[in-house]
């Protein structure tokens, strides 16, 4: 893998969890100073939904404390550890963008229990510029059961889904 994966858990005034991918070799773009990309980041009360998974990662892989931030570096060539990093990052990305408590809860329940193969699939879609975050979140809303809430008159992810229908040339 050309990246090393880092989880940052800031436990200050506003709790924040971010999962970043850093270039493994310092000569690449950004080097040691900047993450190559952020898989996902969530702040505030939504962190509670993934806190158990984050704490498990800290327990399993160890963490270094920097002021109010715990930093976990996942083992470089351990595919299970990297899948866990992507799982937490993907959950954080979806939680940061999902609308409504029902959507947030169902999406987190789904994402934290998916198989490693599903993690790789959804991550590839999330990181693909032609697919993007909003389409991935819309798809996860449908798969996780949030779509049922929308059918019953809720407006949980409806703006993302409608936007994607318009992007695809489909009009509701």
JOBEL-V765289 format. One record per backbone hydrogen bond with DSSP energy under -0.5 kcal/mol. NH is the residue of the N-H (numbers start at 1). CO is the residue of the C=O. E is the energy in kcal/mol with one decimal. If there is no record, write none. Layout:
# JOBEL-V765289
nh = [NH:NH]
co = [CO:CO]
e = [E:E]
This chain:
# JOBEL-V765289
nh = [4:6:7:8:9:9:10:10:11:11:15:16:17:18:19:20:21:22:22:24:28:31:33:34:36:37:39:39:40:42:44:46:47:48:49:50:51:54:55:56:57:58:59:60:61:62:64:66:66:69:70:71:72:72:73:74:74:78:79:82:83:84:85:86:87:88:89:90:91:92:93:94:95:96:97:97:98:104:105:106:107:108:109:110:111:112:113:114:119:120:121:122:123:124:125:126:127:128:129:131:132:132:135:136:137:138:139:140:141:142:143:144:145:146:147:148:149:149:150:151:152:153:154:160:161:162:163:164:165:166:167:168:169:170]
co = [22:20:72:18:7:70:8:16:9:68:13:10:42:8:40:6:37:4:20:2:25:28:30:30:21:21:19:37:19:17:15:43:44:45:46:47:47:50:51:52:53:54:55:56:57:58:71:64:69:66:9:64:7:70:71:5:72:75:77:78:79:80:81:82:83:84:85:86:87:88:89:90:91:92:93:94:94:100:101:102:103:104:105:106:107:108:110:111:115:116:117:118:119:120:121:122:123:124:127:128:125:128:131:132:133:134:135:136:137:138:139:140:142:141:141:145:145:146:146:147:148:150:149:157:157:158:159:160:161:162:163:164:166:165]
e = [-2.7:-2.6:-2.8:-3.2:-0.5:-2.8:-0.6:-2.7:-0.6:-3.1:-0.6:-2.4:-2.5:-2.3:-2.5:-3.0:-3.0:-3.2:-0.5:-2.7:-1.9:-1.3:-1.6:-0.7:-2.0:-1.6:-2.2:-0.6:-1.3:-2.5:-2.3:-0.7:-1.5:-1.4:-1.1:-1.4:-0.9:-2.4:-2.9:-2.2:-1.9:-2.1:-2.5:-2.8:-2.6:-1.7:-2.6:-0.5:-3.4:-2.5:-2.5:-2.7:-2.8:-0.5:-0.5:-2.5:-0.6:-0.8:-0.8:-2.4:-2.4:-1.9:-2.1:-2.5:-2.5:-2.4:-2.5:-3.2:-2.3:-2.4:-2.4:-2.4:-2.7:-2.1:-1.1:-0.5:-2.3:-2.1:-2.6:-2.4:-2.5:-2.2:-2.4:-2.3:-2.8:-2.3:-1.2:-0.8:-2.0:-2.3:-2.1:-2.8:-2.4:-2.2:-1.7:-2.5:-2.5:-0.7:-0.6:-1.2:-0.8:-2.3:-0.5:-1.6:-2.8:-2.2:-2.4:-2.7:-2.3:-1.8:-2.7:-2.6:-0.9:-1.6:-1.4:-0.8:-0.7:-0.6:-1.6:-2.1:-1.1:-1.5:-2.1:-0.9:-2.1:-3.0:-1.9:-2.1:-2.3:-2.3:-2.2:-1.8:-1.1:-3.3]
